Amino acid sequence: MPTVNVDQEYLFKALGRKYSTDEFRELCFEFGIELEEDTSELAMAIEQIGEAAARAQGLSDKPLYKIDIPANRYDLLSPEGIARSLKIFLGQGKPPAYTVRKPKGGKLQQIIVKKETAQIRPHVVGAILRDVTFTPEMYDSFITLQDKLHNNICRKRTLVAIGTHDLDTIQGPFTYEALPPSQINFQALNQPKALPCPELFEHYRTKDKHIGKFLHIIENSPVYPIILDAKRVVCSLPPIINGDHSKITLKTKNVFIECTATDLTKAKVVLNTMVATYSQYSATPFTVEPVEVIYPDGKKYTYPDVAPRRMEASIDYITSAIGVKLTPAEVVHHLERMSLGATLTKDQKTVLVDVPITRSDILHACDIMEDVAIAYGFNKIPKTLPAVNTVGKPFPINKLSDQIRRELALAGFSEVLPLTLCSHDENFAHLRQPDNGLAVELANPKTVEYQVVRTSLIPGVLKTLRENKSRPLPLQVFEVSDIVERDETQERRARNERRVCIAYANKKSAFEIIHGMLGRVMAMLNVPTTQYAIRESMNESFFPGRRAEIVYNGNVIGHFGIVHPEVLGHFELALPVTLLEMNLEPFL
């Protein structure tokens, strides 16, 4: 959950009154945010580095509110956004109407996209704020909002990177290109001189950890994205750093905003958030000048699009979901308090909602209902008991899983809970299994250990045995949990499958023990011996001649046997391991 520091004096001035800490905490609760602390820069520094060191830095003791913001409310990541939304919530104003205004000559600034950018960051959007008046407080807010967005919706700049420039120092049309690192040489922001890109990256890697942590995003690519003006002046090297030539200062009047991205939808949300927050400081508040983006195929797009989105929701759905009786007019009133435009259809059974660019979190009728509930007040919603005959009960698969767990624990086996993510090799090659194309792969894995969602419980169980080799023998463990496989017939394009895995490790193999555990499980499930059988298996994870498959009602539901020595070697195990893995869902 992001935290935003807001100057109390600024906030009280915007809201037209002063609040005590308890009063403001209550207001935050009613609006759906949380006051974390009433503090100051000096007080926060004292907590971290001690009073003497904090006072030596000359930090301000001006009162600040630390406010926790929901992760999906990007419009509240700045003091301006919080003040504006609270003012509307309190009925002291209406949501602003954002307008796009072309320049006097009518010709838009352009960003011309080169085809090479498709290799690394294919999308770019832009906008211009004209006649902006920066104050030190607004400048700090402007920079801080970019950092908040980068760490939130931009996913640490991997999805979107924001570049802001003093338009009067550069000249359009701009080009968005992708060049080899050896061809890039420029003076980066706050650097004393121009450096070739390899030297610049080495500087950030060794001497500036704040920027260095973003190098991995592009450094392994043969080309780096770069935005240039008409004179080939480097504006930015996204997602790493802007150029020093066009940096924003307190004297800046015209701001050029560009966002490069791998996700166009998120790029538009980020651009709209920046525009909505700071267009209020333009000479004509809440106006923005559009930018035209031209792609290699000749297609042209104009950004930003500040028109509201039209959505609708049933009045009956809203009131029944909240559990209160509200008139259609009251529903409209509550939505307006949440900065949403609302009107009713002629029959007054449906509310039509105009979602402004600030509310990218509104995606479904349930989001509209939630805003009505917030404005109405969660504490005002009456508590009700369920119907007399309503009795909660576990899902059948969970009930079955608990029964299996109990039975295996009574047999002397210890339950383990490995991670559901593993490396691609652990899931396939280490088990001597081919890639069957069913694994759900992570797009941006944190490490090589977390590349796929497991399609078998075996890797996790074997890794658990590896980490417990020093414990007394035998090692008897089990896991009852889900594996995940791709399934295009499902809406989420994947499905879960509940399985059980039982493993026994000792100085000698124990095929008979695992076979006996299979029999015990089947007996506990009341499965007659006529409904299941074991037969020779060809599963390469197990030793030939010491492996079997489990057949239930004519279908193979699992395998067991002595784990192949090559598999044990991959998992650094020297002891013989006998193991069973079986699907539990056919027994429901």
C-alpha positions as CSV (number, residue, x, y, z in Angstrom):
1,M,0.0,0.0,0.0
2,P,1.7,3.3,-1.1
3,T,2.1,6.1,1.5
4,V,1.9,9.8,0.6
5,N,3.2,12.6,2.8
6,V,0.9,15.6,2.7
7,D,1.6,19.1,4.2
8,Q,-1.1,19.8,6.7
9,E,-1.2,23.5,6.0
10,Y,-1.7,22.8,2.3
11,L,-4.5,20.3,3.0
12,F,-6.3,22.5,5.5
13,K,-6.2,25.4,3.1
14,A,-7.6,23.3,0.3
15,L,-10.4,21.9,2.5
16,G,-11.3,25.3,4.0
17,R,-10.8,24.3,7.7
18,K,-8.4,22.8,10.2
19,Y,-8.8,19.3,11.5
20,S,-7.5,17.6,14.7
21,T,-5.7,14.4,14.2
22,D,-8.7,12.3,15.3
23,E,-11.0,14.3,13.1
24,F,-8.8,13.8,10.0
25,R,-8.3,10.1,10.8
26,E,-12.1,9.7,10.8
27,L,-12.4,11.6,7.5
28,C,-9.8,9.4,5.9
29,F,-11.6,6.3,7.2
30,E,-14.9,7.5,5.7
31,F,-13.3,8.1,2.4
32,G,-11.5,4.7,2.2
33,I,-7.9,5.8,3.0
34,E,-6.0,5.6,6.2
35,L,-4.1,8.2,8.2
36,E,-0.9,6.3,9.3
37,E,0.8,9.1,11.3
38,D,0.7,12.8,12.2
39,T,4.4,13.6,11.9
40,S,7.1,15.8,10.2
41,E,10.2,15.3,8.1
42,L,12.3,15.9,11.3
43,A,10.4,13.4,13.4
44,M,10.6,10.7,10.7
45,A,14.4,11.3,10.4
46,I,14.9,11.1,14.1
47,E,13.2,7.7,14.2
48,Q,15.7,6.5,11.5
49,I,19.0,8.1,12.2
50,G,18.7,9.7,15.7
51,E,18.0,13.2,16.8
52,A,21.5,14.7,16.5
53,A,22.0,13.5,13.0
54,A,18.5,14.5,11.9
55,R,18.8,18.1,13.3
56,A,22.2,18.4,11.6
57,Q,20.5,17.9,8.3
58,G,18.3,21.0,8.9
59,L,15.1,19.1,8.2
60,S,11.7,20.8,8.6
61,D,9.5,20.2,11.6
62,K,6.4,21.4,9.6
63,P,3.5,19.0,10.3
64,L,2.8,16.3,7.8
65,Y,0.2,13.6,7.4
66,K,1.4,10.2,6.3
67,I,-1.6,8.7,4.5
68,D,-1.9,5.1,3.2
69,I,-3.5,4.9,-0.2
70,P,-5.1,1.8,-1.9
71,A,-2.8,0.4,-4.5
72,N,-5.3,0.9,-7.3
73,R,-6.0,4.6,-6.6
74,Y,-3.3,6.2,-8.7
75,D,-5.2,9.5,-8.6
76,L,-4.5,9.8,-4.8
77,L,-0.7,9.4,-5.0
78,S,-0.1,13.1,-4.7
79,P,-1.2,15.8,-2.3
80,E,-3.1,17.5,-5.1
81,G,-5.1,14.4,-5.8
82,I,-5.9,13.7,-2.2
83,A,-7.0,17.3,-1.5
84,R,-9.2,17.5,-4.7
85,S,-10.9,14.1,-3.9
86,L,-11.6,15.0,-0.3
87,K,-13.0,18.4,-1.2
88,I,-15.4,16.7,-3.7
89,F,-16.2,14.0,-1.1
90,L,-17.1,16.8,1.4
91,G,-19.4,18.4,-1.1
92,Q,-17.2,21.5,-1.5
93,G,-16.8,21.2,-5.3
94,K,-17.4,19.3,-8.5
95,P,-15.0,17.1,-10.4
96,P,-13.0,19.2,-13.0
97,A,-13.8,18.8,-16.6
98,Y,-10.6,18.0,-18.5
99,T,-10.2,19.4,-22.0
100,V,-7.8,19.0,-24.9
101,R,-6.7,22.2,-26.5
102,K,-4.6,22.3,-29.7
103,P,-1.8,24.8,-30.1
104,K,-2.5,28.2,-31.7
105,G,-1.0,27.1,-35.1
106,G,-3.1,23.9,-35.0
107,K,-0.1,21.7,-35.7
108,L,0.5,19.1,-33.0
109,Q,3.9,18.1,-31.7
110,Q,4.8,14.6,-33.0
111,I,6.6,11.6,-31.7
112,I,7.7,9.5,-34.7
113,V,8.2,5.8,-33.7
114,K,10.9,3.8,-35.5
115,K,10.4,0.1,-36.2
116,E,13.4,-1.0,-34.1
117,T,11.6,0.0,-30.9
118,A,9.4,-3.1,-31.3
119,Q,12.3,-5.2,-30.1
120,I,12.3,-3.7,-26.6
121,R,9.5,-1.1,-25.7
122,P,7.1,-0.8,-28.5
123,H,4.7,1.9,-27.2
124,V,4.9,5.6,-26.5
125,V,2.4,8.2,-25.5
126,G,2.8,11.9,-24.8
127,A,1.1,15.2,-23.7
128,I,2.1,18.9,-23.1
129,L,1.2,21.1,-20.2
130,R,1.3,24.8,-21.3
131,D,2.0,27.9,-19.1
132,V,2.6,25.9,-15.9
133,T,3.7,27.8,-12.8
134,F,6.0,25.8,-10.6
135,T,6.5,26.4,-6.9
136,P,9.0,24.5,-4.9
137,E,6.2,22.5,-3.3
138,M,4.6,21.7,-6.6
139,Y,8.0,20.8,-8.1
140,D,8.6,18.3,-5.3
141,S,5.2,16.9,-5.7
142,F,5.7,16.6,-9.5
143,I,8.9,14.5,-9.0
144,T,7.5,12.5,-6.1
145,L,4.4,11.4,-8.1
146,Q,6.6,10.1,-10.9
147,D,8.5,8.0,-8.3
148,K,5.2,6.7,-6.8
149,L,3.8,5.7,-10.2
150,H,7.1,4.1,-11.2
151,N,7.0,1.9,-8.1
152,N,3.3,1.1,-8.4
153,I,1.5,0.7,-11.7
154,C,4.8,0.9,-13.7
155,R,6.1,-2.1,-11.8
156,K,9.5,-0.4,-11.1
157,R,9.7,0.9,-14.7
158,T,9.4,-2.5,-16.3
159,L,5.9,-1.7,-17.8
160,V,6.0,2.1,-18.1
161,A,8.7,4.7,-17.8
162,I,7.9,8.4,-17.4
163,G,10.0,11.2,-19.0
164,T,9.3,14.9,-18.3
165,H,11.0,17.7,-20.1
166,D,11.2,21.5,-20.4
167,L,9.7,21.9,-23.9
168,D,11.4,25.2,-24.4
169,T,14.8,23.6,-24.4
170,I,14.1,21.1,-27.1
171,Q,12.5,21.1,-30.5
172,G,10.0,18.7,-32.2
173,P,9.2,16.6,-34.0
174,F,10.6,14.0,-31.6
175,T,11.7,10.5,-32.6
176,Y,11.4,7.4,-30.6
177,E,14.2,5.0,-31.6
178,A,16.1,2.0,-30.5
179,L,19.9,2.1,-31.0
180,P,22.9,-0.1,-30.2
181,P,24.5,1.1,-26.9
182,S,27.7,2.0,-28.8
183,Q,25.8,4.6,-30.7
184,I,24.4,6.4,-27.7
185,N,26.4,9.3,-26.1
186,F,24.7,12.0,-24.1
187,Q,24.8,14.0,-20.8
188,A,22.5,12.3,-18.4
189,L,20.4,14.1,-15.8
190,N,22.7,15.7,-13.1
191,Q,25.9,14.3,-14.7
192,P,28.8,16.8,-15.3
193,K,29.5,15.6,-18.9
194,A,28.4,13.4,-21.7
195,L,29.3,9.8,-21.5
196,P,29.0,6.8,-23.9
197,C,26.2,4.5,-22.8
198,P,28.5,1.6,-21.7
199,E,30.4,4.0,-19.4
200,L,27.2,5.6,-18.1
201,F,25.8,2.2,-17.2
202,E,29.0,1.2,-15.4
203,H,28.8,4.5,-13.4
204,Y,25.2,3.7,-12.4
205,R,26.1,0.1,-11.6
206,T,28.9,1.0,-9.2
207,K,28.2,4.5,-7.9
208,D,24.5,5.1,-8.1
209,K,22.4,2.2,-6.8
210,H,19.2,4.2,-7.1
211,I,19.5,4.2,-10.9
212,G,21.6,1.1,-11.1
213,K,18.7,-1.2,-10.0
214,F,16.9,-0.4,-13.3
215,L,19.7,-1.3,-15.6
216,H,18.7,-5.0,-15.9
217,I,15.5,-4.0,-17.7
218,I,17.3,-3.2,-20.9
219,E,21.0,-3.9,-20.5
220,N,20.8,-7.4,-22.1
221,S,19.0,-6.1,-25.2
222,P,21.0,-5.4,-28.4
223,V,19.3,-2.0,-28.7
224,Y,18.3,0.6,-26.1
225,P,15.2,2.8,-26.4
226,I,15.9,6.5,-26.8
227,I,13.9,9.7,-27.4
228,L,15.5,12.4,-29.5
229,D,14.4,15.8,-30.6
230,A,14.6,17.3,-34.1
231,K,18.3,18.2,-33.5
232,R,19.2,14.7,-32.2
233,V,19.4,16.0,-28.7
234,V,18.8,13.1,-26.3
235,C,15.6,13.7,-24.2
236,S,15.6,10.4,-22.4
237,L,17.0,6.9,-22.3
238,P,13.9,5.1,-20.9
239,P,13.5,3.4,-18.5
240,I,16.9,4.5,-17.0
241,I,17.4,8.3,-17.1
242,N,16.4,11.6,-18.7
243,G,18.8,13.9,-20.4
244,D,20.2,16.8,-18.5
245,H,19.6,19.2,-21.4
246,S,15.8,19.2,-21.0
247,K,15.5,18.8,-17.3
248,I,12.6,20.4,-15.4
249,T,13.4,23.4,-13.2
250,L,11.4,26.0,-11.2
251,K,11.6,28.2,-14.3
252,T,10.0,25.7,-16.6
253,K,6.7,26.9,-18.2
254,N,5.9,24.3,-20.8
255,V,6.2,20.6,-19.9
256,F,6.5,17.8,-22.4
257,I,5.5,14.4,-20.9
258,E,6.3,11.1,-22.6
259,C,5.7,7.6,-21.4
260,T,7.4,4.6,-23.1
261,A,5.9,1.2,-22.3
262,T,5.6,-2.5,-22.9
263,D,1.9,-2.1,-21.9
264,L,-0.1,0.5,-23.7
265,T,-3.1,0.5,-21.4
266,K,-0.9,1.2,-18.4
267,A,1.0,3.9,-20.3
268,K,-2.3,5.7,-21.0
269,V,-3.3,5.5,-17.3
270,V,0.0,6.9,-16.2
271,L,-0.1,9.7,-18.7
272,N,-3.7,10.6,-17.7
273,T,-2.7,10.6,-14.0
274,M,0.1,13.0,-14.6
275,V,-2.1,15.3,-16.8
276,A,-5.1,15.2,-14.4
277,T,-2.9,16.0,-11.4
278,Y,-0.9,18.9,-12.7
279,S,-3.0,20.5,-15.4
280,Q,-4.6,22.5,-12.6
281,Y,-1.4,24.6,-12.5
282,S,-1.7,25.6,-16.2
283,A,-2.7,29.2,-17.1
284,T,-6.0,27.7,-18.2
285,P,-6.6,25.0,-15.5
286,F,-7.4,21.4,-16.5
287,T,-6.4,21.9,-20.2
288,V,-3.8,19.8,-21.9
289,E,-2.2,20.0,-25.4
290,P,-2.3,16.7,-27.3
291,V,0.7,14.9,-28.9
292,E,0.5,12.9,-32.1
293,V,2.3,9.5,-32.2
294,I,3.1,8.1,-35.7
295,Y,4.0,4.4,-35.9
296,P,6.2,2.8,-38.6
297,D,3.1,1.5,-40.4
298,G,1.8,5.0,-40.8
299,K,-0.9,4.8,-38.2
300,K,-1.4,7.9,-36.2
301,Y,-2.8,8.2,-32.6
302,T,-3.4,11.3,-30.5
303,Y,-2.9,11.3,-26.8
304,P,-4.2,11.9,-24.2
305,D,-7.8,10.9,-24.4
306,V,-9.5,12.8,-21.6
307,A,-13.1,11.9,-22.4
308,P,-14.9,10.1,-19.6
309,R,-15.8,6.4,-20.0
310,R,-19.5,5.5,-19.9
311,M,-20.5,2.6,-17.6
312,E,-23.8,1.5,-16.1
313,A,-25.0,-0.4,-13.1
314,S,-28.4,-1.6,-11.9
315,I,-29.9,0.3,-8.9
316,D,-31.2,-3.0,-7.6
317,Y,-27.7,-4.6,-7.8
318,I,-26.1,-1.7,-6.0
319,T,-28.6,-1.6,-3.1
320,S,-28.9,-5.4,-2.7
321,A,-25.1,-5.9,-2.7
322,I,-24.6,-3.2,-0.1
323,G,-27.6,-4.3,1.9
324,V,-29.4,-0.9,2.3
325,K,-32.4,0.7,0.8
326,L,-31.3,3.8,-1.3
327,T,-33.4,5.8,-3.7
328,P,-31.9,6.3,-7.2
329,A,-31.3,9.9,-6.4
330,E,-29.3,8.9,-3.3
331,V,-27.2,6.6,-5.4
332,V,-26.4,9.4,-7.8
333,H,-25.5,11.7,-4.9
334,H,-23.1,9.2,-3.4
335,L,-21.4,8.5,-6.8
336,E,-20.9,12.3,-7.3
337,R,-19.2,12.5,-3.9
338,M,-16.7,9.9,-5.2
339,S,-15.8,12.1,-8.2
340,L,-18.0,10.2,-10.6
341,G,-20.5,11.7,-13.0
342,A,-23.9,10.0,-12.6
343,T,-27.3,10.2,-14.3
344,L,-30.4,7.9,-14.3
345,T,-32.2,6.3,-17.1
346,K,-35.8,7.3,-17.7
347,D,-37.1,4.3,-15.8
348,Q,-34.7,5.1,-12.9
349,K,-33.6,1.4,-12.7
350,T,-30.1,2.0,-14.0
351,V,-27.4,4.5,-13.2
352,L,-25.2,5.7,-16.0
353,V,-21.7,6.6,-14.7
354,D,-19.2,8.8,-16.5
355,V,-15.8,7.6,-15.3
356,P,-13.2,10.4,-15.4
357,I,-9.6,9.8,-16.4
358,T,-8.6,9.9,-12.7
359,R,-10.6,6.7,-11.9
360,S,-8.9,4.0,-13.8
361,D,-9.8,1.7,-11.0
362,I,-13.4,1.6,-12.0
363,L,-13.7,-1.5,-14.2
364,H,-16.9,-3.2,-13.3
365,A,-20.3,-2.6,-11.8
366,C,-19.0,-4.0,-8.5
367,D,-16.5,-1.0,-8.4
368,I,-19.4,1.4,-8.8
369,M,-21.3,-0.4,-6.0
370,E,-18.2,-0.2,-3.8
371,D,-18.0,3.6,-4.3
372,V,-21.6,4.0,-3.3
373,A,-21.0,1.9,-0.2
374,I,-17.9,4.1,0.7
375,A,-19.8,7.3,0.3
376,Y,-22.8,5.9,2.2
377,G,-20.5,4.8,5.1
378,F,-19.5,1.2,5.9
379,N,-20.3,1.8,9.6
380,K,-23.9,2.8,8.7
381,I,-24.6,-0.5,6.9
382,P,-26.7,-2.6,9.3
383,K,-25.4,-6.0,10.4
384,T,-27.6,-8.9,9.4
385,L,-27.4,-12.6,10.2
386,P,-27.7,-15.2,7.5
387,A,-30.9,-17.2,7.0
388,V,-31.6,-19.8,9.7
389,N,-31.1,-22.7,7.4
390,T,-27.8,-21.4,5.9
391,V,-24.9,-23.5,7.2
392,G,-21.4,-23.0,6.0
393,K,-19.5,-26.1,5.0
394,P,-16.1,-26.8,3.4
395,F,-15.6,-27.4,-0.3
396,P,-15.7,-31.1,-1.0
397,I,-12.1,-31.1,-2.3
398,N,-10.8,-29.4,0.8
399,K,-12.7,-31.8,3.0
400,L,-11.2,-34.7,1.1
401,S,-7.8,-33.2,1.4
402,D,-8.1,-32.8,5.2
403,Q,-9.1,-36.5,5.5
404,I,-6.1,-37.5,3.4
405,R,-3.8,-35.3,5.5
406,R,-5.1,-36.8,8.8
407,E,-4.6,-40.4,7.5
408,L,-1.1,-39.8,6.3
409,A,-0.1,-38.1,9.5
410,L,-1.5,-41.0,11.6
411,A,0.7,-43.3,9.4
412,G,3.8,-41.4,10.6
413,F,4.4,-39.1,7.7
414,S,5.1,-35.3,8.2
415,E,3.3,-32.7,6.0
416,V,5.5,-30.3,4.0
417,L,4.5,-27.1,2.2
418,P,7.0,-26.3,-0.6
419,L,6.7,-23.3,-2.8
420,T,4.3,-23.5,-5.8
421,L,6.9,-21.9,-8.1
422,C,10.0,-23.6,-9.4
423,S,12.5,-23.5,-12.2
424,H,11.7,-24.8,-15.7
425,D,14.4,-27.5,-15.3
426,E,13.2,-28.6,-11.9
427,N,9.7,-29.1,-13.3
428,F,10.8,-31.0,-16.4
429,A,14.4,-31.8,-17.2
430,H,15.4,-32.7,-13.6
431,L,12.5,-35.2,-13.5
432,R,13.5,-36.6,-16.9
433,Q,10.2,-35.3,-18.3
434,P,9.7,-33.5,-21.6
435,D,8.1,-30.0,-21.6
436,N,4.4,-30.8,-22.4
437,G,3.5,-27.1,-22.9
438,L,1.1,-27.2,-20.0
439,A,3.2,-25.1,-17.5
440,V,2.1,-21.6,-16.7
441,E,5.3,-19.5,-17.1
442,L,6.0,-16.2,-15.3
443,A,6.6,-13.3,-17.7
444,N,9.2,-11.6,-15.4
445,P,10.5,-14.2,-12.9
446,K,12.5,-12.7,-10.0
447,T,15.1,-15.5,-10.2
448,V,15.7,-18.6,-12.2
449,E,14.1,-20.6,-9.3
450,Y,10.7,-19.1,-10.0
451,Q,10.1,-19.5,-13.7
452,V,7.0,-21.7,-13.8
453,V,4.0,-22.7,-11.7
454,R,4.6,-26.4,-10.9
455,T,2.8,-29.1,-12.8
456,S,3.9,-31.7,-10.3
457,L,4.3,-31.9,-6.6
458,I,7.5,-34.0,-6.9
459,P,10.1,-31.2,-7.3
460,G,9.0,-29.5,-4.1
461,V,9.0,-32.7,-2.1
462,L,12.4,-33.7,-3.4
463,K,13.8,-30.3,-2.6
464,T,12.4,-30.6,0.9
465,L,14.2,-34.0,1.3
466,R,17.4,-32.4,0.1
467,E,17.2,-29.7,2.8
468,N,16.6,-32.3,5.5
469,K,19.3,-34.8,4.6
470,S,20.9,-34.3,8.0
471,R,17.8,-35.4,10.0
472,P,17.4,-39.0,11.4
473,L,16.3,-41.6,8.9
474,P,13.8,-42.5,7.5
475,L,12.5,-39.3,6.1
476,Q,8.7,-39.7,5.6
477,V,6.9,-36.7,4.1
478,F,3.8,-35.8,2.2
479,E,2.1,-32.9,0.5
480,V,-1.5,-32.4,-0.4
481,S,-1.8,-29.4,-2.6
482,D,-2.5,-28.0,-6.1
483,I,-0.6,-28.1,-9.3
484,V,-1.6,-25.7,-12.1
485,E,-1.8,-26.5,-15.8
486,R,-2.7,-24.4,-18.8
487,D,-6.3,-24.9,-20.1
488,E,-7.6,-22.7,-22.9
489,T,-11.1,-23.9,-22.2
490,Q,-11.1,-22.0,-18.9
491,E,-11.8,-18.2,-18.6
492,R,-8.5,-17.8,-16.7
493,R,-6.8,-20.1,-19.2
494,A,-5.5,-22.4,-16.5
495,R,-6.9,-24.9,-14.0
496,N,-5.9,-26.2,-10.6
497,E,-5.7,-29.9,-9.8
498,R,-5.5,-31.2,-6.2
499,R,-2.9,-34.0,-5.8
500,V,-1.2,-35.9,-3.0
501,C,2.5,-36.7,-3.0
502,I,4.1,-39.2,-0.5
503,A,7.8,-39.8,-0.2
504,Y,10.0,-42.2,1.8
505,A,13.8,-41.9,2.0
506,N,16.0,-44.4,3.7
507,K,19.2,-46.4,3.2
508,K,17.2,-48.9,1.2
509,S,14.3,-48.4,-1.2
510,A,10.8,-49.1,0.1
511,F,8.5,-49.8,-2.8
512,E,6.4,-52.0,-0.5
513,I,5.9,-49.1,2.0
514,I,4.6,-46.7,-0.6
515,H,2.5,-49.5,-2.2
516,G,1.0,-50.1,1.3
517,M,0.3,-46.4,1.7
518,L,-1.6,-46.4,-1.6
519,G,-3.7,-49.3,-0.3
520,R,-4.4,-47.5,3.0
521,V,-5.5,-44.3,1.2
522,M,-7.8,-46.3,-1.1
523,A,-9.3,-48.2,1.8
524,M,-9.9,-44.9,3.6
525,L,-11.6,-43.6,0.5
526,N,-13.8,-46.8,0.4
527,V,-12.5,-47.6,-3.1
528,P,-13.1,-51.3,-3.9
529,T,-10.1,-53.2,-5.2
530,T,-12.1,-53.9,-8.3
531,Q,-12.2,-50.1,-9.2
532,Y,-8.5,-49.5,-9.2
533,A,-5.4,-51.3,-10.3
534,I,-1.6,-50.9,-10.7
535,R,0.3,-51.7,-13.8
536,E,3.7,-51.2,-15.1
537,S,4.6,-47.6,-15.9
538,M,6.9,-46.0,-18.4
539,N,7.3,-42.8,-16.3
540,E,10.9,-41.8,-16.8
541,S,11.1,-40.2,-13.3
542,F,11.2,-43.6,-11.8
543,F,13.6,-46.6,-12.0
544,P,12.7,-49.1,-14.8
545,G,11.1,-52.3,-13.4
546,R,10.4,-50.5,-10.1
547,R,7.6,-48.2,-11.2
548,A,3.9,-48.4,-11.6
549,E,0.9,-46.3,-12.6
550,I,-2.4,-46.1,-10.7
551,V,-5.5,-46.8,-12.8
552,Y,-8.9,-45.8,-11.4
553,N,-12.1,-46.5,-13.4
554,G,-10.0,-47.0,-16.5
555,N,-8.0,-43.8,-16.2
556,V,-4.4,-43.2,-15.1
557,I,-4.5,-40.9,-12.1
558,G,-1.0,-41.3,-10.7
559,H,2.4,-43.0,-10.5
560,F,4.6,-44.4,-7.8
561,G,7.9,-46.2,-7.6
562,I,11.6,-45.8,-6.8
563,V,12.9,-42.5,-8.0
564,H,15.5,-42.7,-10.8
565,P,19.1,-42.1,-9.7
566,E,19.6,-39.4,-12.3
567,V,16.6,-37.5,-10.8
568,L,18.0,-37.9,-7.3
569,G,21.3,-36.5,-8.6
570,H,19.7,-33.4,-9.9
571,F,18.2,-32.8,-6.5
572,E,21.5,-33.7,-4.7
573,L,20.1,-36.7,-2.9
574,A,22.2,-39.8,-2.3
575,L,19.6,-41.8,-0.5
576,P,17.1,-44.0,-2.3
577,V,13.7,-42.3,-2.5
578,T,10.4,-44.1,-3.1
579,L,7.6,-41.8,-4.0
580,L,3.9,-41.6,-5.0
581,E,2.0,-38.8,-6.8
582,M,-1.7,-39.1,-7.4
583,N,-4.7,-36.9,-8.5
584,L,-7.4,-36.7,-5.8
585,E,-10.1,-35.1,-7.8
586,P,-11.5,-38.3,-9.4
587,F,-12.6,-39.4,-5.9
588,L,-15.0,-36.5,-5.3
